[in-house]
Amino acid sequence: MMHKRRASRRKKALIAAITAALSGGLLFGFNALAQADVVSGTVIGGQGNYKTVNHRAKPSLSAQVKGSSKVGAKIQMSCRTTGDTVENNPRWIYTGSFYIADAFIKENTTSLPVCGSTPNPKPTPTTAKTLGIDMQKQVRTQWCWDASGVTIAKHWGRSVSQEQFCQLAAQGTWVDCNNQPATLEDMANGLARLGLRNSGRSLYRNASFGESAAEIDAGRPFAVRFGWRTGGGHMNVIYGYDSATNMIAVGDPWQTTQTYTWWNHSTYTNNNSFQWTHSRIGIQG
């Protein structure tokens, strides 16, 4: 009987989460999922009305073909770059494993980040303070939350794989470890079950520059979630700040992006590509 009750509660929680997602609540809601590390795009046939579109190893029509997608298929879009012009469009989309010409993508991809771009130059050492994190690269496409949690756990002396961390985070929750998204609260559950003294508290907004600096001064890297303007979201770890320029140091778990970058706090909070929506501060080992 107890097992059935637990299953019922879990099922209700899952239904509620799906309902929230369908109503748009996950993008900026109080319990937003860090889902869709990359935005989905729909393959179209272009002016040639092709039935399939090739995947390329590089943004070039002469590059090695690495497969193809049928018209109507969904692909993940990590970033944009330029290459050979296709149907008067030089833009190409990188998925994390191959390139596809933007001419064959239905959605407007302007808000995607530029591949390999560095938002701001690194500040001078005299005004910057950073923590020595080892930012983990996510081993699955939806595990930005997992890699961020493992990064913070490692900072506090806990060594765990991303698979093990997901199993910990799933205890007592509806987290699915089959490459599924999760929340900052789920990440915190994994940290708590690893034995951290304090798994932190959630801010359903961005952390101010002052709050960010206070966390770093206390030796606490913290996880944040932002929502893409085109839908979905991603998680990063904040590990430093520069008091002279109001910049923050950001660790990114996505496999193909630059791992450590500096951003102006205001720009990172709200820009044409994404908006910082949630923070988990106060994490202490």
Backbone as CSV, one residue per row, in Angstrom:
resi,resn,N_x,N_y,N_z,CA_x,CA_y,CA_z,C_x,C_y,C_z
1,MET,0.827,-1.205,0.000,0.000,0.000,0.000,0.860,1.253,0.000
2,MET,1.914,1.254,0.827,2.796,2.418,0.883,3.464,2.647,-0.467
3,HIS,3.844,1.545,-1.131,4.485,1.667,-2.435,3.535,2.312,-3.432
4,LYS,2.276,1.929,-3.411,1.291,2.488,-4.328,1.087,3.970,-4.063
5,ARG,1.079,4.354,-2.780,0.903,5.765,-2.454,2.061,6.603,-2.964
6,ARG,3.296,6.065,-2.787,4.455,6.799,-3.284,4.383,6.938,-4.799
7,ALA,4.029,5.848,-5.469,3.930,5.875,-6.924,2.894,6.886,-7.368
8,SER,1.773,6.938,-6.629,0.720,7.885,-6.975,1.201,9.317,-6.832
9,ARG,1.919,9.596,-5.723,2.429,10.958,-5.526,3.423,11.329,-6.615
10,ARG,4.286,10.377,-6.964,5.275,10.646,-8.009,4.597,10.886,-9.353
11,LYS,3.577,10.092,-9.643,2.852,10.246,-10.902,2.177,11.608,-10.968
12,LYS,1.564,12.031,-9.841,0.921,13.344,-9.807,1.935,14.453,-10.018
13,ALA,3.126,14.299,-9.418,4.162,15.322,-9.569,4.616,15.418,-11.018
14,LEU,4.743,14.246,-11.665,5.163,14.227,-13.055,4.122,14.878,-13.949
15,ILE,2.850,14.572,-13.712,1.767,15.166,-14.496,1.750,16.675,-14.314
16,ALA,1.945,17.107,-13.077,1.952,18.548,-12.800,3.092,19.234,-13.532
17,ALA,4.262,18.582,-13.572,5.414,19.173,-14.250,5.174,19.277,-15.748
18,ILE,4.577,18.220,-16.325,4.285,18.236,-17.756,3.277,19.322,-18.080
19,THR,2.258,19.467,-17.219,1.254,20.510,-17.420,1.891,21.884,-17.402
20,ALA,2.801,22.091,-16.462,3.484,23.383,-16.375,4.307,23.646,-17.621
21,ALA,4.943,22.594,-18.135,5.768,22.768,-19.329,4.919,23.173,-20.520
22,LEU,3.767,22.523,-20.666,2.900,22.819,-21.797,2.310,24.211,-21.718
23,SER,2.173,24.732,-20.528,1.609,26.072,-20.371,2.678,27.147,-20.423
24,GLY,3.942,26.741,-20.620,5.029,27.705,-20.705,5.622,28.053,-19.375
25,GLY,5.161,27.424,-18.308,5.626,27.790,-16.975,7.058,27.410,-16.706
26,LEU,7.625,26.478,-17.461,8.976,26.033,-17.151,10.031,27.042,-17.549
27,LEU,9.733,27.943,-18.468,10.767,28.853,-18.922,11.123,29.878,-17.871
28,PHE,10.129,30.481,-17.238,10.416,31.506,-16.246,9.693,31.256,-14.937
29,GLY,9.138,30.041,-14.752,8.388,29.737,-13.544,9.273,29.487,-12.351
30,PHE,8.650,29.296,-11.192,9.384,29.153,-9.941,10.174,27.865,-9.854
31,ASN,9.825,26.877,-10.656,10.541,25.602,-10.573,10.998,25.182,-11.962
32,ALA,11.580,26.129,-12.683,11.899,25.920,-14.090,12.916,24.809,-14.281
33,LEU,12.668,23.977,-15.273,13.605,22.916,-15.601,14.755,23.474,-16.428
34,ALA,15.915,22.868,-16.252,17.072,23.246,-17.061,17.058,22.405,-18.317
35,GLN,15.940,22.404,-19.012,15.818,21.487,-20.115,16.273,22.130,-21.420
36,ALA,16.533,21.257,-22.406,16.957,21.689,-23.728,18.203,22.535,-23.640
37,ASP,19.317,21.892,-23.294,20.588,22.597,-23.253,20.850,23.300,-24.575
38,VAL,20.357,22.725,-25.622,20.400,23.385,-26.911,18.979,23.461,-27.442
39,VAL,18.716,24.465,-28.260,17.380,24.689,-28.796,17.117,23.735,-29.957
40,SER,15.875,23.309,-30.115,15.516,22.423,-31.219,15.164,23.223,-32.466
41,GLY,15.559,22.697,-33.617,15.206,23.293,-34.893,14.532,22.260,-35.775
42,THR,13.715,22.722,-36.712,12.978,21.840,-37.614,13.601,21.878,-39.002
43,VAL,13.940,20.722,-39.546,14.560,20.634,-40.868,13.511,20.850,-41.951
44,ILE,13.843,21.712,-42.928,12.965,21.950,-44.076,13.729,21.660,-45.370
45,GLY,12.993,21.582,-46.483,13.606,21.214,-47.757,14.244,22.347,-48.522
46,GLY,14.047,23.584,-48.065,14.645,24.724,-48.750,14.036,24.964,-50.116
47,GLN,14.710,25.818,-50.890,14.199,26.170,-52.215,14.186,24.978,-53.161
48,GLY,15.080,24.026,-52.911,15.133,22.835,-53.756,14.119,21.779,-53.379
49,ASN,13.374,22.028,-52.292,12.353,21.086,-51.827,12.925,19.675,-51.649
50,TYR,14.105,19.613,-51.012,14.763,18.325,-50.798,13.995,17.488,-49.768
51,LYS,14.122,16.185,-49.895,13.477,15.267,-48.954,14.350,15.014,-47.726
52,THR,15.664,15.068,-47.927,16.614,14.913,-46.822,17.689,15.989,-46.949
53,VAL,18.317,16.309,-45.822,19.379,17.320,-45.797,20.609,16.711,-45.126
54,ASN,21.761,16.895,-45.749,22.991,16.289,-45.238,23.542,16.987,-43.996
55,HIS,24.159,16.185,-43.136,24.951,16.694,-42.010,26.398,16.777,-42.487
56,ARG,27.105,17.842,-42.119,28.485,18.016,-42.556,29.444,18.091,-41.368
57,ALA,30.689,17.631,-41.598,31.713,17.675,-40.558,32.187,19.101,-40.316
58,LYS,32.072,19.959,-41.325,32.429,21.368,-41.238,31.354,22.185,-41.959
59,PRO,31.314,23.517,-41.745,30.293,24.341,-42.412,30.634,24.584,-43.881
60,SER,30.697,23.516,-44.636,31.091,23.586,-46.042,30.394,22.488,-46.829
61,LEU,30.004,22.813,-48.067,29.344,21.826,-48.919,30.300,20.734,-49.392
62,SER,31.594,20.991,-49.272,32.577,19.987,-49.678,33.075,19.146,-48.504
63,ALA,32.587,19.442,-47.304,33.019,18.706,-46.113,32.393,17.314,-46.082
64,GLN,32.984,16.447,-45.286,32.504,15.067,-45.153,31.046,15.037,-44.709
65,VAL,30.262,14.177,-45.349,28.870,13.969,-44.956,28.838,13.014,-43.766
66,LYS,28.171,13.419,-42.699,28.141,12.611,-41.472,26.762,12.023,-41.190
67,GLY,25.895,12.080,-42.196,24.540,11.576,-42.023,23.564,12.531,-42.673
68,SER,22.298,12.367,-42.382,21.282,13.249,-42.950,20.037,13.240,-42.079
69,SER,19.205,14.249,-42.278,17.925,14.348,-41.573,16.806,14.489,-42.586
70,LYS,15.695,13.845,-42.318,14.528,13.990,-43.166,13.838,15.316,-42.877
71,VAL,13.166,15.841,-43.874,12.382,17.060,-43.686,11.346,16.823,-42.591
72,GLY,11.250,17.766,-41.678,10.331,17.638,-40.551,10.988,17.130,-39.289
73,ALA,12.213,16.606,-39.422,12.929,16.095,-38.244,13.366,17.247,-37.348
74,LYS,13.487,16.962,-36.063,13.968,17.941,-35.089,15.452,17.683,-34.822
75,ILE,16.232,18.753,-34.836,17.642,18.637,-34.480,17.945,19.627,-33.365
76,GLN,18.974,19.343,-32.583,19.387,20.257,-31.533,20.360,21.278,-32.096
77,MET,20.212,22.535,-31.662,21.049,23.617,-32.174,21.862,24.212,-31.031
78,SER,23.179,24.077,-31.120,24.056,24.564,-30.062,24.504,25.998,-30.299
79,CYS,24.926,26.304,-31.538,25.435,27.640,-31.836,25.415,27.856,-33.344
80,ARG,25.725,29.080,-33.768,25.724,29.424,-35.193,27.111,29.895,-35.620
81,THR,27.413,29.690,-36.905,28.679,30.146,-37.458,28.462,30.461,-38.930
82,THR,29.508,30.830,-39.643,29.388,31.102,-41.071,30.239,30.118,-41.856
83,GLY,29.821,29.879,-43.091,30.532,28.948,-43.957,30.097,29.155,-45.391
84,ASP,30.073,28.081,-46.165,29.641,28.180,-47.558,28.215,28.718,-47.642
85,THR,27.985,29.588,-48.610,26.643,30.139,-48.798,25.730,29.094,-49.431
86,VAL,24.593,28.887,-48.810,23.591,27.945,-49.309,22.276,28.699,-49.458
87,GLU,21.782,28.767,-50.693,20.541,29.495,-50.967,20.608,30.920,-50.411
88,ASN,21.706,31.610,-50.740,21.943,33.014,-50.356,22.060,33.220,-48.848
89,ASN,22.384,32.167,-48.122,22.498,32.245,-46.661,23.822,31.601,-46.234
90,PRO,24.768,32.398,-45.679,26.065,31.842,-45.281,26.077,31.222,-43.883
91,ARG,24.971,31.292,-43.176,24.954,30.791,-41.794,24.821,29.268,-41.756
92,TRP,25.545,28.682,-40.815,25.443,27.254,-40.533,25.163,27.060,-39.056
93,ILE,24.496,25.969,-38.736,24.148,25.643,-37.353,24.952,24.424,-36.911
94,TYR,25.550,24.542,-35.719,26.287,23.408,-35.155,25.433,22.744,-34.088
95,THR,25.320,21.425,-34.142,24.454,20.684,-33.221,25.205,20.088,-32.041
96,GLY,26.521,20.147,-32.086,27.323,19.469,-31.080,28.042,18.272,-31.671
97,SER,27.555,17.804,-32.837,28.210,16.670,-33.497,28.321,16.857,-35.014
98,PHE,27.553,17.768,-35.586,27.639,18.027,-37.026,27.102,19.426,-37.332
99,TYR,27.351,19.873,-38.579,26.851,21.163,-39.050,25.727,20.934,-40.057
100,ILE,24.794,21.866,-40.099,23.733,21.834,-41.096,23.477,23.269,-41.543
101,ALA,23.265,23.471,-42.833,23.066,24.815,-43.365,21.792,25.435,-42.796
102,ASP,21.894,26.696,-42.407,20.753,27.404,-41.826,19.592,27.519,-42.810
103,ALA,19.893,27.455,-44.098,18.843,27.536,-45.118,17.833,26.403,-44.977
104,PHE,18.232,25.339,-44.287,17.359,24.181,-44.124,16.779,24.073,-42.713
105,ILE,16.789,25.188,-41.993,16.192,25.240,-40.659,15.005,26.200,-40.690
106,LYS,13.874,25.752,-40.215,12.647,26.548,-40.266,12.699,27.764,-39.354
107,GLU,13.232,27.598,-38.129,13.176,28.645,-37.120,14.207,29.752,-37.382
108,ASN,13.942,30.930,-36.818,14.909,32.029,-36.848,16.024,31.715,-35.852
109,THR,17.251,31.652,-36.309,18.368,31.230,-35.455,19.271,32.389,-35.025
110,THR,18.818,33.611,-35.237,19.649,34.781,-34.937,20.064,34.849,-33.474
111,SER,19.193,34.405,-32.575,19.490,34.524,-31.144,20.405,33.423,-30.616
112,LEU,20.766,32.447,-31.447,21.720,31.429,-31.004,23.083,32.069,-30.753
113,PRO,23.840,31.583,-29.766,25.181,32.131,-29.545,26.096,31.795,-30.710
114,VAL,27.076,32.641,-30.941,28.067,32.384,-31.982,29.024,31.304,-31.486
115,CYS,29.309,30.325,-32.308,30.184,29.224,-31.900,31.566,29.747,-31.514
116,GLY,32.012,29.346,-30.330,33.351,29.702,-29.887,33.539,31.144,-29.513
117,SER,32.451,31.898,-29.349,32.585,33.318,-29.034,32.964,33.511,-27.577
118,THR,33.740,34.533,-27.307,34.096,34.927,-25.950,33.416,36.250,-25.668
119,PRO,32.445,36.306,-24.744,31.652,37.510,-24.534,32.461,38.730,-24.135
120,ASN,33.473,38.577,-23.310,34.245,39.708,-22.811,35.691,39.297,-22.600
121,PRO,36.620,40.247,-22.692,38.012,39.923,-22.381,38.181,39.619,-20.905
122,LYS,39.232,38.869,-20.575,39.489,38.519,-19.181,39.931,39.751,-18.400
123,PRO,39.401,39.952,-17.194,39.791,41.120,-16.410,41.224,41.009,-15.896
124,THR,41.715,42.116,-15.368,43.070,42.111,-14.825,43.086,41.391,-13.487
125,PRO,44.154,40.657,-13.177,44.221,39.872,-11.935,44.088,40.705,-10.663
126,THR,44.462,41.983,-10.721,44.449,42.797,-9.506,43.049,43.111,-9.007
127,THR,42.056,43.048,-9.891,40.688,43.375,-9.481,39.754,42.177,-9.518
128,ALA,40.244,41.035,-9.964,39.390,39.852,-10.096,39.657,38.846,-8.984
129,LYS,38.587,38.175,-8.559,38.713,37.087,-7.593,38.000,35.870,-8.150
130,THR,38.686,34.742,-8.195,38.085,33.516,-8.717,38.342,32.349,-7.773
131,LEU,37.470,31.353,-7.878,37.627,30.103,-7.143,38.125,29.037,-8.114
132,GLY,38.934,28.135,-7.635,39.541,27.124,-8.499,38.637,25.941,-8.754
133,ILE,37.633,26.123,-9.604,36.751,25.004,-9.923,37.308,24.211,-11.101
134,ASP,36.875,22.975,-11.212,37.189,22.116,-12.350,35.870,21.850,-13.063
135,MET,35.499,22.769,-13.960,34.191,22.686,-14.606,34.076,21.413,-15.426
136,GLN,33.098,20.591,-15.081,32.861,19.330,-15.779,32.048,19.558,-17.045
137,LYS,32.382,18.850,-18.094,31.598,18.878,-19.318,30.537,17.777,-19.250
138,GLN,29.316,18.141,-19.549,28.218,17.186,-19.410,28.386,16.017,-20.368
139,VAL,28.115,14.816,-19.869,28.298,13.613,-20.676,27.044,13.261,-21.463
140,ARG,25.930,13.929,-21.165,24.697,13.746,-21.927,24.102,15.114,-22.237
141,THR,23.310,15.173,-23.293,22.858,16.473,-23.789,21.985,17.242,-22.812
142,GLN,21.258,16.544,-21.929,20.362,17.221,-20.998,20.938,17.331,-19.585
143,TRP,22.210,17.036,-19.424,22.779,16.955,-18.078,23.612,18.168,-17.684
144,CYS,23.230,19.349,-18.123,23.931,20.549,-17.652,23.781,20.683,-16.142
145,TRP,22.613,20.336,-15.624,22.361,20.409,-14.181,23.250,19.423,-13.423
146,ASP,23.425,18.252,-14.014,24.223,17.191,-13.405,25.702,17.586,-13.372
147,ALA,26.224,18.026,-14.521,27.631,18.427,-14.595,27.920,19.605,-13.671
148,SER,26.966,20.524,-13.554,27.136,21.664,-12.646,27.188,21.188,-11.198
149,GLY,26.315,20.244,-10.857,26.312,19.698,-9.505,27.596,18.959,-9.173
150,VAL,28.088,18.164,-10.124,29.334,17.423,-9.911,30.507,18.392,-9.754
151,THR,30.480,19.487,-10.520,31.532,20.506,-10.415,31.575,21.104,-9.015
152,ILE,30.405,21.473,-8.494,30.340,22.068,-7.155,30.715,21.035,-6.096
153,ALA,30.248,19.797,-6.275,30.601,18.732,-5.330,32.115,18.531,-5.279
154,LYS,32.748,18.545,-6.447,34.199,18.354,-6.513,34.927,19.491,-5.809
155,HIS,34.391,20.708,-5.920,34.992,21.854,-5.233,35.035,21.622,-3.725
156,TRP,34.031,20.909,-3.214,33.951,20.637,-1.776,34.523,19.268,-1.406
157,GLY,35.293,18.687,-2.311,36.021,17.465,-1.981,35.254,16.178,-2.157
158,ARG,34.100,16.233,-2.860,33.337,15.008,-3.127,33.564,14.580,-4.568
159,SER,33.998,13.358,-4.755,34.251,12.836,-6.089,33.141,11.861,-6.468
160,VAL,32.474,12.141,-7.562,31.348,11.316,-7.989,31.192,11.471,-9.496
161,SER,30.763,10.405,-10.174,30.514,10.490,-11.611,29.161,11.151,-11.846
162,GLN,28.926,11.592,-13.073,27.635,12.204,-13.385,26.508,11.182,-13.290
163,GLU,26.796,9.943,-13.639,25.772,8.903,-13.511,25.411,8.683,-12.037
164,GLN,26.430,8.631,-11.182,26.180,8.447,-9.749,25.448,9.647,-9.158
165,PHE,25.826,10.842,-9.605,25.181,12.042,-9.073,23.701,12.067,-9.444
166,CYS,23.378,11.653,-10.659,21.974,11.627,-11.072,21.180,10.660,-10.206
167,GLN,21.758,9.506,-9.905,21.063,8.539,-9.053,20.809,9.114,-7.664
168,LEU,21.757,9.874,-7.145,21.572,10.518,-5.841,20.470,11.571,-5.914
169,ALA,20.509,12.386,-6.966,19.512,13.445,-7.122,18.112,12.877,-7.315
170,ALA,18.030,11.669,-7.862,16.731,11.056,-8.146,16.058,10.480,-6.907
171,GLN,16.803,10.306,-5.823,16.232,9.704,-4.623,15.168,10.618,-4.009
172,GLY,13.959,10.081,-3.903,12.865,10.841,-3.311,12.254,11.864,-4.241
173,THR,12.633,11.850,-5.519,12.095,12.809,-6.486,11.650,12.061,-7.738
174,TRP,11.148,12.809,-8.722,10.735,12.180,-9.975,11.804,12.339,-11.059
175,VAL,13.034,12.695,-10.679,14.122,12.847,-11.643,14.334,11.539,-12.406
176,ASP,14.443,11.639,-13.719,14.668,10.495,-14.599,16.108,10.572,-15.106
177,CYS,16.899,9.540,-14.853,18.314,9.557,-15.242,18.555,9.088,-16.670
178,ASN,17.507,8.955,-17.453,17.649,8.585,-18.855,17.801,9.850,-19.705
179,ASN,18.870,10.625,-19.426,19.180,11.861,-20.157,18.000,12.826,-20.163
180,GLN,17.523,13.159,-18.956,16.395,14.069,-18.816,16.819,15.328,-18.056
181,PRO,16.103,16.438,-18.273,16.407,17.680,-17.562,15.980,17.605,-16.107
182,ALA,16.455,18.551,-15.309,16.075,18.631,-13.899,16.265,20.063,-13.422
183,THR,15.899,20.321,-12.182,15.928,21.672,-11.634,17.148,21.900,-10.751
184,LEU,17.351,23.151,-10.381,18.397,23.476,-9.414,18.120,22.795,-8.078
185,GLU,16.849,22.650,-7.737,16.487,21.966,-6.495,16.856,20.485,-6.554
186,ASP,16.691,19.873,-7.727,17.102,18.478,-7.893,18.617,18.346,-7.756
187,MET,19.340,19.295,-8.351,20.791,19.314,-8.197,21.167,19.415,-6.720
188,ALA,20.462,20.290,-5.995,20.731,20.473,-4.566,20.449,19.194,-3.784
189,ASN,19.439,18.440,-4.209,19.137,17.170,-3.547,20.315,16.207,-3.680
190,GLY,20.931,16.189,-4.869,22.106,15.353,-5.060,23.258,15.778,-4.165
191,LEU,23.450,17.091,-4.026,24.518,17.603,-3.161,24.260,17.246,-1.700
192,ALA,22.998,17.354,-1.284,22.650,17.012,0.100,22.920,15.539,0.373
193,ARG,22.590,14.680,-0.585,22.778,13.242,-0.393,24.251,12.838,-0.505
194,LEU,25.075,13.753,-1.012,26.520,13.528,-0.996,27.128,13.911,0.348
195,GLY,26.307,14.532,1.196,26.773,14.877,2.529,27.246,16.298,2.715
196,LEU,26.948,17.198,1.751,27.323,18.586,1.948,26.565,19.169,3.133
197,ARG,27.230,20.028,3.871,26.645,20.604,5.074,25.411,21.455,4.764
198,ASN,25.442,22.139,3.634,24.322,22.999,3.252,24.182,22.947,1.741
199,SER,23.028,22.496,1.265,22.810,22.394,-0.183,22.302,23.695,-0.783
200,GLY,22.251,24.760,0.039,21.919,26.081,-0.472,20.442,26.405,-0.460
201,ARG,20.146,27.575,-0.980,18.757,28.028,-1.094,18.538,28.621,-2.481
202,SER,17.305,28.555,-2.933,16.985,28.982,-4.290,16.545,30.437,-4.341
203,LEU,17.020,31.125,-5.365,16.510,32.443,-5.725,15.774,32.265,-7.040
204,TYR,14.538,32.690,-7.101,13.769,32.552,-8.334,13.961,33.799,-9.189
205,ARG,15.218,34.122,-9.372,15.658,35.304,-10.116,17.179,35.208,-10.265
206,ASN,17.754,36.202,-10.923,19.212,36.256,-10.976,19.776,36.682,-9.625
207,ALA,20.997,36.314,-9.342,21.708,36.829,-8.172,22.310,38.171,-8.564
208,SER,22.138,39.173,-7.728,22.711,40.487,-8.016,24.234,40.387,-8.044
209,PHE,24.882,41.434,-8.541,26.344,41.403,-8.548,26.873,41.310,-7.122
210,GLY,26.249,42.038,-6.205,26.664,41.986,-4.804,26.495,40.608,-4.204
211,GLU,25.367,39.955,-4.508,25.142,38.594,-4.014,26.151,37.620,-4.615
212,SER,26.440,37.799,-5.902,27.419,36.931,-6.565,28.794,37.086,-5.926
213,ALA,29.196,38.336,-5.693,30.499,38.597,-5.082,30.572,38.017,-3.674
214,ALA,29.470,38.128,-2.926,29.444,37.605,-1.555,29.631,36.092,-1.545
215,GLU,29.040,35.401,-2.510,29.210,33.949,-2.595,30.673,33.588,-2.859
216,ILE,31.282,34.287,-3.790,32.675,33.993,-4.128,33.597,34.343,-2.962
217,ASP,33.333,35.469,-2.303,34.143,35.854,-1.141,34.070,34.800,-0.038
218,ALA,32.925,34.117,0.042,32.744,33.062,1.047,33.284,31.716,0.575
219,GLY,33.852,31.697,-0.638,34.425,30.456,-1.162,33.407,29.505,-1.738
220,ARG,32.238,30.046,-2.156,31.143,29.182,-2.601,30.795,29.409,-4.078
221,PRO,31.259,28.568,-4.999,30.748,28.641,-6.367,29.270,28.276,-6.346
222,PHE,28.490,28.857,-7.243,27.054,28.568,-7.213,26.506,28.352,-8.614
223,ALA,25.403,27.620,-8.672,24.796,27.246,-9.947,23.675,28.202,-10.313
224,VAL,23.548,28.461,-11.611,22.489,29.344,-12.106,21.813,28.697,-13.302
225,ARG,20.597,29.135,-13.534,19.842,28.661,-14.683,19.397,29.867,-15.504
226,PHE,19.549,29.775,-16.833,18.997,30.827,-17.691,18.089,30.208,-18.736
227,GLY,17.180,31.014,-19.256,16.251,30.561,-20.280,16.589,31.183,-21.621
228,TRP,16.701,30.340,-22.650,16.931,30.840,-24.005,15.706,31.609,-24.494
229,ARG,15.929,32.663,-25.245,14.817,33.420,-25.824,13.998,32.556,-26.773
230,THR,14.641,31.583,-27.382,13.956,30.720,-28.338,13.347,29.482,-27.690
231,GLY,13.464,29.379,-26.357,12.875,28.251,-25.642,13.916,27.344,-25.021
232,GLY,13.550,26.727,-23.915,14.480,25.852,-23.217,15.412,26.634,-22.314
233,GLY,16.383,25.965,-21.750,17.284,26.626,-20.821,18.589,25.879,-20.665
234,HIS,19.421,26.376,-19.752,20.754,25.813,-19.551,21.225,26.202,-18.159
235,MET,22.208,25.472,-17.625,22.798,25.808,-16.331,24.291,26.059,-16.457
236,ASN,24.779,26.992,-15.669,26.197,27.334,-15.564,26.600,27.376,-14.098
237,VAL,27.894,27.496,-13.853,28.424,27.687,-12.503,29.184,29.010,-12.459
238,ILE,28.831,29.875,-11.514,29.534,31.140,-11.324,30.670,30.899,-10.335
239,TYR,31.893,31.306,-10.719,33.041,30.989,-9.868,33.959,32.185,-9.608
240,GLY,33.566,33.386,-10.036,34.430,34.533,-9.796,33.752,35.843,-10.140
241,TYR,34.415,36.939,-9.801,33.904,38.275,-10.126,35.063,39.263,-10.203
242,ASP,34.797,40.403,-10.851,35.764,41.493,-10.933,35.082,42.757,-10.428
243,SER,35.519,43.247,-9.293,34.866,44.389,-8.654,35.031,45.682,-9.437
244,ALA,36.051,45.776,-10.280,36.298,47.012,-11.020,35.412,47.146,-12.251
245,THR,34.987,46.011,-12.807,34.244,46.053,-14.068,32.855,45.425,-13.989
246,ASN,32.462,44.957,-12.807,31.168,44.279,-12.643,31.024,43.065,-13.555
247,MET,32.110,42.340,-13.709,32.082,41.127,-14.510,32.056,39.904,-13.611
248,ILE,31.478,38.816,-14.133,31.428,37.552,-13.409,32.086,36.463,-14.251
249,ALA,32.700,35.503,-13.566,33.346,34.371,-14.232,32.354,33.214,-14.301
250,VAL,32.175,32.662,-15.496,31.144,31.650,-15.745,31.766,30.360,-16.269
251,GLY,31.421,29.244,-15.640,31.822,27.929,-16.121,30.662,27.280,-16.855
252,ASP,30.903,26.797,-18.067,29.841,26.238,-18.909,30.075,24.746,-19.143
253,PRO,29.101,23.883,-18.798,29.273,22.441,-18.981,29.022,21.931,-20.395
254,TRP,28.450,22.773,-21.278,28.120,22.272,-22.613,29.392,21.827,-23.328
255,GLN,29.287,20.727,-24.075,30.458,20.026,-24.593,31.291,20.833,-25.578
256,THR,30.668,21.707,-26.358,31.401,22.352,-27.453,31.646,23.840,-27.244
257,THR,31.206,24.397,-26.122,31.435,25.816,-25.881,32.699,26.022,-25.050
258,GLN,33.202,27.254,-25.054,34.358,27.580,-24.226,33.982,27.365,-22.766
259,THR,34.842,26.705,-22.025,34.493,26.283,-20.668,34.463,27.441,-19.680
260,TYR,35.447,28.312,-19.736,35.545,29.413,-18.767,35.509,30.749,-19.505
261,THR,34.533,31.588,-19.179,34.417,32.898,-19.813,34.076,33.963,-18.778
262,TRP,34.285,35.214,-19.163,33.912,36.363,-18.330,32.793,37.130,-19.012
263,TRP,31.780,37.485,-18.227,30.632,38.236,-18.736,30.399,39.480,-17.879
264,ASN,29.986,40.555,-18.523,29.445,41.674,-17.768,28.182,41.186,-17.072
265,HIS,28.048,41.463,-15.778,26.916,40.926,-15.021,25.584,41.328,-15.638
266,SER,25.462,42.573,-16.041,24.207,43.054,-16.622,23.895,42.336,-17.928
267,THR,24.917,42.114,-18.752,24.720,41.423,-20.027,24.320,39.976,-19.807
268,TYR,24.967,39.313,-18.858,24.640,37.921,-18.576,23.228,37.797,-18.011
269,THR,22.796,38.799,-17.258,21.468,38.764,-16.651,20.362,38.810,-17.691
270,ASN,20.570,39.609,-18.744,19.496,39.825,-19.717,20.102,40.274,-21.037
271,ASN,19.993,39.454,-22.064,20.531,39.811,-23.378,19.640,39.255,-24.478
272,ASN,20.055,39.416,-25.716,19.217,38.997,-26.837,19.077,37.485,-26.958
273,SER,19.994,36.726,-26.352,19.960,35.269,-26.466,19.272,34.584,-25.298
274,PHE,19.448,35.123,-24.074,18.890,34.447,-22.906,18.674,35.405,-21.745
275,GLN,17.973,34.912,-20.719,17.735,35.668,-19.486,18.016,34.771,-18.286
276,TRP,18.785,35.277,-17.342,19.116,34.571,-16.099,17.867,34.544,-15.228
277,THR,17.359,33.342,-14.939,16.061,33.214,-14.271,16.115,32.662,-12.854
278,HIS,17.115,31.838,-12.532,17.168,31.162,-11.237,18.606,31.038,-10.742
279,SER,18.768,30.972,-9.428,20.097,30.835,-8.816,19.993,29.915,-7.603
280,ARG,21.087,29.221,-7.305,21.165,28.402,-6.091,22.418,28.831,-5.332
281,ILE,22.216,29.628,-4.278,23.336,30.185,-3.532,23.438,29.530,-2.152
282,GLY,24.530,29.814,-1.459,24.698,29.314,-0.093,25.131,27.874,0.013
283,ILE,25.599,27.272,-1.086,26.034,25.873,-1.049,27.371,25.787,-0.320
284,GLN,27.410,24.960,0.706,28.594,24.891,1.569,28.928,23.434,1.862
285,GLY,30.215,23.091,1.742,30.623,21.711,1.960,30.836,21.362,3.397
